[in-house]
Structures are given as C-alpha cells and as structure tokens.
Amino acid sequence: MSQAKHTLIQITARYRRWRMRIFFTAWSMYATYYMARVNISVAVPSLQDLLGEGGQATEHSIMLVGLILTGTKLAYGFGQLINGILGDRFGPRRVATIGMGISALMNLLFGLVGSFPAFMGIWLVNGLSQATGAPSRIKLLANWFSPTARGKMMGLLGTDYMVGNALSWILSGWLLERYGWRYVFFVPAAILAVSAAHVYWRTRNAPEEVGLPTIEDFERLKAGEMAIDEVRTEAREDEHAGWAYVARQALLNKHVWIVGFAYFGVDLFRYGFLDWSFAYLMEQDPSVGKAVIKIIMLPIVGAVGIIASGWLTDRMEGRRAPVIAVMLIISAGLAWVFRSVPAGHFWYSLLILGGIGFFLYGPHLLMGATIAMDLGSRKASATASGVIDWLGYMGAAVAGVGTAWARNRWGWDGAFYLWIASALLAAALMLTLWNVKPSKDQEFV
C-alpha cells in the first residue's frame, strides 16, 4: 500500500470518528435546548390561573400569557438573526455554550417569580439565549458534512428537537402533577447547565481545528482531485469568509427571503399547536396524562417525517420545495380534521395529531436548516439560518397573541382558521421555488 493511500485511510478514519462525535453532541445539545423552551407549554394553564382572578383564568390572563409567548418568539427571532451572524464569525462552540448557560439561569429564575412583568422579562432573555442553538447546530453540520449528505444527515439530526420536545412534555407533565408548575422550570435548568459543559468539552467548530483537511479538501482527496501532500494538517481556526461573502450568500439572496417568509407561516402553524394545543386538550378532557400523551404525538411522529423528507429530497438532487409544499398542504388538511374530532375520541385525535406532526416537521426542518445550508453555503449557513428563523419566529410571535385574540373573539374555531391559513400561505410561497436546488459552483463552500 502506498504512503498516500495509507494516509488517506487514516484521515478518513479520523473524519468518521469526529463526525460521529460532533453529530451526537450536536444532537444532545439541541434536544436539551428544547427541554428548557417548550416546557412553558405545559405550564400555560397554571400561568393563566396564577395571573387570573381568584386562582381562575380570565380573558385578561389568557391574553397576558399570549403576550409572554409572543414576546419570547420576537426575542428568539431577533436573537436568531444576531446569533447567526455571531455563529459564522466566532464559531458555534463558543456561541452555543454561552447561550445554554444563560438559558439555564433564566429557567431557574422563571420558577422563582410570580408576576407578569417578571415572567415577561425573564422569558424574553430566555428567548434571546435559546436563539444560539439552531444556527450553532446548523453551522456544525455544514462544516463537518458534505452537501450531498445534508438532507439525510440533517434529517437524522432533526430528530433531536422532536425527542427533546417529547421528553420535555413528558417530564414537565410529571413534574406538574407531582411537584407543581415551578419544577417544570427548575429541572430543565439543571439539565441544560450540564449539557452546556458537555458541548464545550466535546465539540470543535470545524475539521481544521483538529488538524484535518477542510470538508472541501477532503471531498477532493476522495475524488482523486487533490494530492495528499497538498493537504494542510496543522490545527487552525475555521476562517471567516468575510462580511461581503456572507452578505451576498445570505442577506442579499432572494431565495433565502422567500423561504423566510414561508417559514413565517410554518412557525405560526407549528407554534399554534405547540403553545396552545395542551390548553385545548385540557378543555376537552381535564386529564394531564391524556393531554401529554396526545401532544407528544406531534414531535414523535414528526421525527419520522423529518427523516423521510430529508432522505427524499436528497434523492431528488436537493429539490426541497416540492416536498415541502405538498407536505404542508396535507398537514393543513389534517388540522381541519382535528378540530372536528369530538371530545373523548382519544385514539382518533391521537392518530390525527401524529399525522399533523409527520407532515409539518419535515418541511420545518428542511426550511430552517437544510435549505439554509444549501443557499447560504457552509461559510454563511448560520447567517442564512438566522434570517430564515428570524422571519419564522415573527410568525411564532403572531401565534402567541394572535391565537389568544382569535380564541377570545371566535373560540377555538378562530384559532384553527388562523393556523391553517398560515400553513397554506407557506405552501404557496414554496411553490415558487419548485425547481431551486444547490448550485454546483457553491457545492463545497
């Protein structure tokens, strides 16, 4: 065996080990982010009662909780824009670790206070700090995996927030029944703090930082387009591509903005269900256990939808928009069916919620992560993700106070009409990108 071939085998083996390490650390990182974010959904009925009159929810207290949810989404959205830029400049390892530490502290403080101003202020800061997660994990994946595997790998990685979401609701439901709503925030705070230390210990921003060739050079080596002696093997920082490049690829890219506006509709639909479906189910049947079992179908079956959609779009040579549009239309139709399910039909509502999760979360992951890498390239992937997620969370903000307003004015029918219309709007926008896929000239940048 030649020395060059032996060296390539060694590099490939090291790449494989580091990829597994980065993948599983990024997976656990984002799963724990979600445990300290969506836990508030289970606490919504308790917060409505606490802020109401005589320990009972009122229209005013419902609107106050809606304002907390909306404020958080606005903070998260603007945080995405800021942290996406910071992630490309300073690297995901540092940005994520700091964000997780702050979020853990905010969860702890939220469980200690009891007034609307305190709830609002603390959860706004939590939204800003939580916004370090998505661009960091996308940047890690873009730096360590080639574009030809992005759909599949992001599909597998995307199960992180599905599992984190489900675990959060299961844990939060148990804590709520056993210890009260405050522990719904105390326990996730401790979990996230430990996860932050784990992320800093286990991750590296890019292959260059451990003396491996960049993902571009590694692909050229495997294809025989580059000689071993041309590869740089000294450890060095992941270089920033420059603000002009980042602006061109992410901030001035019209396709990024179209996806972002479509993401507005997707997150309005998604967070309508995430933030309010627990309260909706509790009104139908005041059993915490049954409500938790039903709503965890959204993320559990959604994880399957994520994997399936990522695999399918890779098979379609990166054409993500057709899959996204069709899945969103089906999900909106299922939401219409779900509203018509009578109270007490446990298995029917369980099945429909699972279907909504399957057809909703595939598009959500593809738009917020995979397309961001496709359009922004790996050097501007965090910024592209930040733009898309920022607009998405403007939709999520509308889901908070908008759902509360629609519910107070027209009942739950009004809330469902708002969610369904937003999903159909998103599908229509994605239809304009029917033939868009990653261009060859930026495939490995």
N, C-alpha and C positions, 0 to 999 in steps of 0.2 A: 504494500500500500504506500502510495506517495505521501510525502510530508504534508503537501497541500490538502489532500483528501482527508488525512488524519486530523488536521487542524479544523477543517470544515465540520467533521463529525463531532469534535469537541465543542465547537461553537454552537452547533445545532442542539447538542445535549444540554448545554448551559441555558440556551434560549428556552428550551422546553421546560426546564426546572423553574426558571424565573417567571415564565408565563403562567405556570400553574400557581406559583406563589402570589403573583400580582392579581390574578383572576380571583382566587379565593379570598384574598384580603380585601379587594375591592367589593366583592360580593357581601362579605360580613359587614364591611364598613357601611354600605348603603342600607342594608337591612336594619341596622341599629339606628341609623338616622331616622328611618320611618317609625321606629318604635317610640321615638321622642317627638313625633309630629302628629300622627293621626290618632294618638291616644286621646286627644281632646274630643274626638267624635263620640266616644263612649261617655265622656263627662258632660256632653251638651245638655241632656235632661236635668242633671244635677245643678249645672250652672244656671239654667233657666229658672229653676225653683229658688236657688240661692239669691238671685238678683230680682226675683219677683216680690210679691206681697204675701206676707203670712206663710212663707215657705212654699208658695204655689206659683207656677209660671203664669205670666201675663203677656199680652201682646207687646207691651213695652220691654219686658225682659227677653222675649224671643228676639226682638229687634236688636237689643244690646248684644246678645250672643252672636247674632248675624254680623254685627259691626266688628266684633272681635275676630270672627272668621275672615271677614273681608279685609280688615286691616292687616292681618297676618299674611294673606295672599298678596296684597300690594307690596308689603315689605319683602316677602320672598321673591316676588317678581323683579323688583328693582335690585335686590341682592344678587339675583342670577346674572343680571347684566354686568354688575360691578365685579362679582366673583369670577365670572367667565373670563373677563379681561385679566384679572389678577392670576387666574389659573394658568393662562398662557404665558404670563410674564414671570411668575415666581414658582410655578410648579404645583401640582396637586397635593403632594405630600405635606407641605407646609400649610397650604391654604385649608385643606380638609381637617388637619389636626387641630388647628386653632378654632375653626368653626364648630367642631364637635365639642370641644371643651366649653365654649360659650353656651351652646345649646343645652348641654347637661346642666349648667348652672341655672339657666332660665327655667328649665323644668322643675328644678328643686324649688326655686323662688315662687313659681306659679302655685305650687301646692301649699305654700305658706301664707298666701294672702287671701283676701276675701272681698275686695271691692272692684267695681267695674274699671276705674282708672288704672288700678294696679294690674288687673288681668290684661287689659289692653296694652299697657306699656311693656310688660314682660313678654307677652306673646308676639309683639312687634319685633322685639330684639331676637326672639327665638326664630322668627321668620327670616330675618337677615342672616343669622348664623347657619340656619338649615340650608340656605342657598349656596353654601360652599360645597355641598355634597354632589349634586348632579354634574356640574362642569368638571369636578375633580375626577370622578369615575370615568367620564367620557374621555378626558384627556389621557388618563392612564391606558385605557383600552386602545385609543388611537396611536399612542406611542409604542405599544408593545405588540399589536396585531395588525396584519396587512389588510388592505381594503377588501380583498376577495373573501375574507372570512368575517367581515364586520357584522353582517346580518346574522349569521349563525352564532357568533360569539356574544354579540350584544343581546341576542335572544336568550341565550343561556344566562348571561349576567343579569338580564332584566327580571329574572325570577327573584332577585334579591329584594326588591321593594314589594313584590307580591307576598313573599314569605314574611318579610318584616311587617307588612300591613296586617296580615292574618295573625301573626304572633302577638302583635300589639293589641289587637282587638280581643283575642282570647285572654291574654294576660290582664288587660285592662278590665274586661268584664268580670274576671275572677276577683281582682283587687277591689272593684267597685262593690261587689256583693259582700266580700269578706271584711274589708277594712274601710271602705268609703272612698269618695272621689279623689281625695288628696293623694292617696297612694298610687293612683293612676298616673301621677306625675313623678312621685319620689323614686319609684323603682326604675322606670326608664332612664332617669337621670343617672343613676349609678351604672346601668348597663352601658350607656353611651360614653361615660367617662373612661371605663375600662377599654372600650372599643377604640377610643381616640389614641390611647397609648399603644395599642396593638397596631394601628395603622402606621404610626410614626416608626415603629420598630421594623415592620415587615415590608413596607413599600419603598420603591425608588421611582423617580419621575420618568425615567426612560432607560433603554438598554445601555446608552453611552455612559451612564453613571456607574455601572458595574464593569466597565471595560469591554462591553460587547459592541459590535457594529450597530449602526442605526438600522431601523426596520427597512429603510430603502436599500442600504448596502447589503443587508442580509438576504433580501429577495434577489438582488443582483448576483450575489455569490451562489445561491442555489440554482439560479438560471444559467450560470456559467458566463455571465456578462461582466464579471469582475474577478480579478486575481486576489488570492489570499494576501499577498504582500502589499496590496493597496489598502487593506483594511486597517483602520485605526483601532488599537486595542487598549490605549490608556484610558483610565477613568476620567470623565469630564462631564460638565453640566450639559443638560439639554438646552441648546441655544434657542433664544427667541428669534423669530423670523423677521422682526421689525414691524413697527406700527403700520407702515404703508401696506405691507403684505396682509396683515391681519384685517385692516380696514377694507381692502379690496375683496378678500375672500369671504368675509363675514358681514361687516357693517354695510357695504355697498352692493351686496349680492341680492338681486331682486327675488331670486328663488328662496333665499333664507327668509325674507319678509313675508312671502306668500305662505310658506309653511308656518311661520309665526302667527299670522292672523288666523289660519286654520286651527292652530293649536289653541288659540283663544276659545274657540267653540268646543274643542275637545275637553279642555280643562274645566270649562263651565259645566259641561255634561258630567265629567268624572267627579268633580268635587261636589256637585249637587248630590250625587249618590253617596260619596264618601262622608260628607259632613252631616247630611240630613236623613239618610235612609234609616239610621238607628232610631232616631226620634219617630220617624214614620212607622216603623215596625212596632215600636213600643206602644204607639197609639192603637194599633190593631190588636196587639196581644202584649200585656204588661209583664212579659217574662224576659228577663235579661238574657238568660241562657239561650232561649229560642231565637231571640233577635241577633245575638252574636253568631250563632250557627248559620243563620241566613246570610248575614252580611259578609262573612268570611268567604262565601262562595264567589264574591266578586274578585278578590285577589287570587284565590286558589285556582279557580278555573282560568282566570286571566293569565296566570303564569303559563299555562298550556298554549293559550292564544299567542303569547309573546314568542315562545319558541317556534311555533308553527309559522307565524308570519315572517320571522327573521329567516328561517330556512327557505320559505317560498320565494321571498324577494331576492335572495342570493341566487336561486335557481333562475330567476328572471333577469339576471345580469344587472341587479341593482335598481330595477324599476320598482320603486316602493309605492308610488302614488296610486296605481290601480288597486292594489291590495288594500291600502288604507281607505280609499273611498268606499269600496264595496263593504268592507267590514263595519264602517261607521253607519252606513245606511241600515244594515241588518241590526246593529246594536240599538239604533233609534227605534226601529220597529218593535224590538223586544221590550224596550222601556214602555212603549204604549200598551203592550200586552200586560206588562207587570202591574200597571196602575189599575187594570180591570180585574186583577185577581182578588176575590173576596177574602176578608179576614178569616183566618182559621184554616186555609188551604196551605198547609205547611210545605208539603213536597212539591206542589205546583210552583209556589213562589221561590222555593229553593232552586228548582230547575231553571226558571226564567232568569234569576239573578246570576246563576252560573253562565248562562248564555250571554247575558249582557257583559259580564267580565271577560269572556273569551273574545268577543268581537270588539270590545272597547280597548283593552290593554295592549293588543297587538299594534294598532295604529298609534296609541300613545307612546309606546317605546320607540317605534320606528321614527316618529316625527321628532321626538325630543332628544334622541340620542343618535341613532344610526344615520339619519339624513343630515344631522349636524356635522358628523364626521365626513360624510360624502361631499357636502357642499363647502364646508369650511377648510377641508384638508386637515391633517393631523396638527399642523402648526397653528391653525386658527380654530380648531374644533371646540375648545372651551368657550371662545367668544361667540361662535355661531350657536352653540348650545345655549349660551346666556341670552342671546337675542330671542331665540325661539321660546325658551322657557319664560322669559320676562313677559312676552305677549300672552303666553299660555296662562300665566298666573294673574294677568289682568282679567281673564275670563273666570278664573277661580275666585277672584275677588267679587265679581258680579254674582257668582254662585252663592256667596255668603249672604250678603244683604239683599240681593235680588230674589233669592229663594224665600227669605223671611218676608219680604214685601209681597211677593206673589201669593205666598201661603196665607198671609193675613187678609189679603184682598179677595182671593178666589178659592181659597182652600188648597188642598194638595193637587187638585187638577191644574191650577195655575203654575205650581212648581214644576210639574211634569211637562207641561207645554213649553216652559222656558228651557228645560234641559233638552228635550227632543229637538226643538228648533235649532239650538246651538250645534247639535251633532250633525244635523242635515246641512247647516251652513258650512261647517268644516269640510264635509264630504264634497260639496260643490266647489270649494276652493281647491281642493286636492285634485279634482278632475282636470283643472287647468295645467297640471304638471304631469299629465298622463305618460309622456314619453321621456321624462327627465331621469337621468341616471348619472353616476360619477363619470366625468370626462377623463380620457386616458392620460392627458398631459399632467393631471394633478393626482394620479392614482397613488403615488407613493410619497407625497409631500404632506 
